[in-house]
């Protein structure tokens, strides 16, 4: 592996013993945390959380700020289900206005980071010393531009199966993703979060777009899965790792899974970690284990064991980016952070003892 360390050495690499940040904490479910700041229903909207870029921008900023206060070292923009055609259809705006909403998703995240850093500086001033700042692991958080799958814009649940890749060409998918990626990169994200991808074909379209048109942008790639044994569309995991690591090259910082139960995520990572072609760390940010029904909403009472119970296994498998997806809030993030902090400290202690 060519161990190129991007911006500020903030991205873990395969051999992490010498890195200051061996494992990075991601954020949680934007929808679940956002719901704590608004009085209306969040889930089920065709624009999902992206609607609040137009309806309640302040709540969007507050949601990202919550994640930063919980310790997130990378926060994602509120653009997972944002699309040009979606904004034009459901908000009745022009193409230019739709692009501005995507750009503003980055601005909201930046505002949250600025507010958080101001809070840190204020605490340092009040404590009259630098020890307070040195104890803050996420004093320089990064912003990942969320790039959800093509199927999310269809608002029919097809992102969980990926059947659309059988009728939509790779070129068509790339053309659809391009404007959002261009807007996110142009607005100044630190990297892209290519996430909840159900099929290898869409992943390949995205990685080719990334490397050809955004050659200086880093990204992680995360798949969805219904059984922990293959992608949601049925692609072989070893083939996924081999092809995606080759296509992503130095721009791919991690590969893994999100939006599946913690138990299935463990199975998915076991398969990924067994690939001889794996050249980047693993990333994992599962949901609570509950099931989404398009007509009934979240079917409660089906949560998995506490997510933090799985963290040590994910770390042992090579996960270096860990967070939460649907139905996870700052409460779960704080529990995950405790496990990560303990592991980081033990690794540093073992390294210093050598």
C-alpha positions in Angstrom: 0.0 0.0 0.0 1.2 3.5 -0.8 0.8 5.2 2.5 0.0 8.7 1.4 -1.4 10.8 4.2 -3.9 13.5 3.1 -4.8 16.8 4.8 -3.4 17.3 8.3 -2.6 13.6 8.6 -6.2 13.3 9.9 -7.1 10.1 7.9 -6.1 6.8 9.5 -4.1 4.5 7.3 -3.7 0.7 7.4 -0.8 0.9 9.9 -2.0 3.3 12.5 0.4 2.9 15.4 2.2 6.2 14.7 -1.0 8.2 14.0 -2.3 10.7 16.6 -5.8 9.8 15.5 -6.0 6.0 15.2 -9.7 5.8 15.1 -12.1 8.6 14.2 -15.6 9.1 15.5 -18.3 9.9 12.9 -21.7 11.5 13.6 -25.0 9.7 14.0 -28.5 9.8 12.3 -29.1 13.3 11.1 -32.9 12.7 11.0 -33.1 11.3 14.5 -31.0 14.1 16.0 -32.8 16.7 13.9 -36.1 15.6 15.2 -35.1 16.8 18.7 -35.0 20.4 17.3 -38.2 20.5 15.2 -41.9 20.0 16.0 -42.8 18.3 12.7 -42.2 14.8 11.4 -38.9 14.3 9.7 -39.0 10.7 8.4 -41.1 9.9 5.3 -40.6 13.2 3.5 -39.4 12.8 -0.2 -36.6 15.2 0.6 -36.1 13.7 4.1 -33.8 15.9 6.2 -32.8 18.0 3.2 -36.2 19.8 3.3 -35.0 21.6 6.4 -32.3 23.4 4.5 -35.3 25.4 3.2 -37.7 25.2 6.2 -35.5 25.4 9.3 -31.9 26.1 8.6 -31.1 26.8 12.2 -32.2 23.3 13.2 -29.8 21.9 10.7 -26.9 23.8 12.2 -27.9 22.8 15.7 -28.0 19.1 14.7 -24.4 19.2 13.5 -23.4 21.1 16.6 -24.9 18.4 18.8 -22.7 15.8 17.1 -19.6 17.9 17.6 -20.4 18.3 21.2 -20.8 14.6 21.5 -17.2 14.2 20.1 -17.7 13.6 16.4 -14.4 14.2 14.5 -16.1 14.1 11.1 -19.6 15.4 10.5 -21.6 14.9 7.3 -23.6 17.5 5.4 -27.3 17.3 5.3 -27.3 16.3 1.6 -27.9 12.5 1.6 -31.3 12.8 -0.1 -30.6 16.2 -1.7 -30.9 16.3 -5.5 -31.4 18.9 -8.2 -34.5 17.2 -9.5 -35.8 16.6 -6.0 -35.6 20.2 -4.9 -37.1 21.4 -8.2 -40.0 19.0 -7.9 -40.9 19.3 -4.2 -39.8 22.9 -3.4 -40.8 24.2 -6.8 -37.5 26.1 -7.2 -35.1 26.6 -10.2 -32.1 24.5 -10.9 -29.8 27.3 -9.6 -31.8 27.5 -6.4 -31.6 23.8 -6.0 -27.8 23.8 -6.3 -27.7 26.6 -3.7 -29.4 24.4 -1.2 -26.8 21.8 -1.7 -24.1 24.4 -1.2 -25.8 25.6 1.9 -25.7 22.1 3.4 -21.9 22.6 3.5 -22.3 26.2 4.9 -24.5 24.9 7.7 -21.9 22.3 8.7 -19.2 25.0 8.5 -21.3 27.2 10.8 -21.6 24.4 13.3 -17.8 23.8 13.3 -17.2 27.5 13.8 -19.6 27.7 16.7 -18.1 24.6 18.3 -14.6 25.9 18.0 -15.7 29.2 19.5 -17.1 27.2 22.5 -13.7 25.4 22.9 -11.8 28.7 22.9 -14.2 30.2 25.4 -13.7 27.2 27.7 -9.9 27.6 27.4 -10.1 31.3 28.2 -12.3 30.6 31.2 -10.0 27.8 32.4 -6.9 30.1 31.9 -4.8 27.4 30.4 -4.0 25.2 27.4 -4.7 21.9 29.1 -8.4 22.2 28.2 -7.6 22.4 24.5 -5.2 19.5 24.5 -7.9 17.3 26.0 -10.3 18.0 23.1 -9.8 15.3 20.5 -12.1 16.9 17.9 -10.9 20.5 18.1 -10.3 20.4 14.3 -13.3 18.5 12.9 -13.7 17.6 9.3 -16.8 17.9 7.0 -17.8 15.1 4.8 -20.2 15.9 1.9 -22.9 13.2 2.0 -23.5 11.5 -1.3 -26.4 9.1 -1.0 -27.4 6.6 -3.7 -29.5 7.4 -6.8 -32.3 5.3 -5.4 -32.8 7.6 -2.4 -34.2 10.3 -4.7 -36.8 7.9 -6.0 -38.5 7.8 -2.6 -39.7 4.2 -3.1 -37.1 2.3 -1.0 -35.2 1.2 -4.0 -31.9 2.3 -2.4 -32.2 -0.7 -0.2 -32.3 -3.1 -3.1 -30.5 -1.3 -5.9 -32.7 -2.9 -8.6 -32.4 0.4 -10.6 -28.8 -0.4 -11.6 -30.3 -3.0 -14.0 -32.1 -0.3 -16.0 -30.1 2.8 -15.3 -26.7 2.9 -16.9 -23.4 3.8 -15.1 -23.2 6.9 -17.3 -26.8 8.0 -16.4 -26.0 7.5 -12.7 -22.7 9.5 -13.0 -24.6 12.3 -14.8 -27.1 12.3 -11.9 -24.5 12.4 -9.2 -22.2 14.9 -10.8 -24.0 18.2 -10.0 -24.3 17.4 -6.3 -20.7 16.2 -6.0 -19.5 19.3 -7.8 -21.5 21.5 -5.5 -20.2 19.8 -2.4 -16.6 19.9 -3.5 -16.9 23.5 -4.7 -18.4 24.6 -1.4 -15.3 23.3 0.4 -16.0 19.9 2.1 -12.9 18.1 3.4 -13.9 14.8 1.8 -17.0 13.0 0.4 -19.1 10.4 2.2 -20.3 8.1 -0.6 -22.8 6.1 1.5 -25.6 3.5 1.6 -24.6 2.3 -1.8 -26.6 -0.8 -2.6 -24.8 -2.1 -5.7 -21.3 -2.4 -7.1 -22.3 -0.9 -10.4 -23.3 2.4 -8.8 -20.1 2.3 -6.6 -18.0 1.9 -9.8 -19.8 4.8 -11.5 -19.2 7.0 -8.5 -15.5 6.1 -8.1 -14.8 6.7 -11.8 -16.5 10.1 -11.5 -14.5 10.8 -8.3 -11.1 9.9 -9.8 -11.6 11.5 -13.2 -13.4 14.7 -12.3 -12.4 15.3 -8.7 -8.8 14.0 -8.5 -7.9 16.0 -5.4 -10.9 15.0 -3.3 -10.8 12.1 -0.8 -13.8 9.9 -0.1 -15.0 6.9 1.8 -17.3 4.3 0.3 -19.9 2.6 2.3 -22.4 -0.1 1.2 -25.8 -1.2 2.5 -26.6 -4.9 3.0 -29.7 -6.9 3.9 -27.9 -10.0 5.2 -24.3 -9.1 6.0 -23.1 -11.5 3.4 -23.3 -9.4 0.2 -24.4 -5.9 -0.9 -28.1 -5.1 -0.9 -28.1 -5.9 -4.6 -26.4 -9.2 -4.1 -22.8 -8.4 -5.1 -20.0 -10.5 -3.7 -18.1 -8.6 -1.0 -14.7 -9.8 -2.0 -15.3 -8.7 -5.6 -16.5 -5.3 -4.2 -13.3 -4.8 -2.2 -11.1 -5.8 -5.1 -12.7 -3.6 -7.7 -13.4 -0.6 -5.5 -10.0 -0.4 -3.9 -8.4 -0.6 -7.4 -10.8 2.1 -8.8 -10.5 4.5 -5.8 -6.7 4.4 -5.6 -5.2 7.0 -3.3 -8.4 8.9 -3.1 -10.3 6.2 -1.2 -9.7 6.5 2.5 -12.0 3.7 3.7 -14.5 1.1 2.6 -17.2 -0.5 4.6 -20.9 -0.6 5.5 -23.7 1.6 6.9 -27.5 1.5 7.5 -27.6 -2.1 8.6 -27.9 -3.6 12.0 -24.8 -3.8 14.2 -24.9 -7.6 14.0 -25.0 -7.7 10.2 -22.3 -5.0 10.0 -20.0 -7.3 11.9 -20.6 -10.1 9.4 -20.0 -7.6 6.5 -16.7 -6.4 8.0 -15.5 -10.0 8.6 -15.9 -10.7 4.9 -14.3 -7.4 3.8 -11.3 -7.8 6.2 -10.6 -11.2 4.7 -9.9 -9.8 1.3 -6.3 -9.7 0.2 -7.1 -6.7 -2.0 -8.1 -4.6 1.0 -5.8 -1.6 1.0 -7.6 1.0 3.2 -9.1 0.9 6.7 -12.7 -0.2 7.2 -15.6 2.2 8.0 -18.8 1.2 9.8 -21.8 3.2 11.0 -24.9 0.9 11.5 -28.4 1.8 12.4 -30.2 0.7 15.6 -31.4 -2.6 14.1 -35.0 -1.4 13.8 -36.8 -1.9 10.5 -38.3 0.9 8.4 -41.7 0.3 6.9 -42.7 2.8 4.2 -46.3 2.8 5.4 -45.9 2.4 9.2 -42.5 4.1 9.7 -40.0 2.7 12.2 -41.0 -0.6 13.7 -39.8 -0.2 17.3 -38.9 -2.9 19.7 -36.4 -4.6 17.3 -33.3 -2.8 18.4 -30.0 -4.7 18.5 -27.8 -5.0 21.5 -26.2 -1.7 22.5 -24.0 -0.6 19.6 -21.0 0.0 21.8 -21.0 -3.7 22.6 -19.8 -4.3 19.0 -17.1 -1.6 18.8 -14.2 -3.8 20.1 -14.9 -6.4 17.4 -15.1 -3.8 14.6 -11.8 -2.3 15.8 -10.1 -5.7 15.8 -11.3 -6.2 12.2 -9.7 -3.0 11.1 -12.4 -0.4 11.4 -10.9 3.0 11.9 -14.0 5.1 11.2 -17.0 4.4 13.4 -20.4 6.1 13.9 -24.1 5.6 13.7 -26.8 5.7 11.1 -30.6 5.7 11.3 -32.1 5.9 14.8 -28.8 6.7 16.5 -28.4 10.0 18.4 -25.7 11.7 20.5 -26.5 9.2 23.3 -25.2 6.3 21.2 -22.3 8.3 19.9 -21.1 9.2 23.4 -21.1 5.4 24.3 -19.2 4.6 21.1 -16.7 7.3 21.9 -15.9 5.8 25.3 -15.0 2.5 23.6 -12.9 4.2 21.0 -11.1 6.4 23.5 -10.3 3.3 25.6 -8.9 1.5 22.6 -6.9 4.5 21.4 -5.3 4.8 24.8 -4.5 1.1 25.0 -2.9 1.2 21.6 -0.8 4.2 22.5 0.2 2.6 25.8 1.3 -0.6 24.0 3.2 1.4 21.3 5.1 3.5 23.9 6.0 0.3 25.8 7.8 -1.1 22.8 
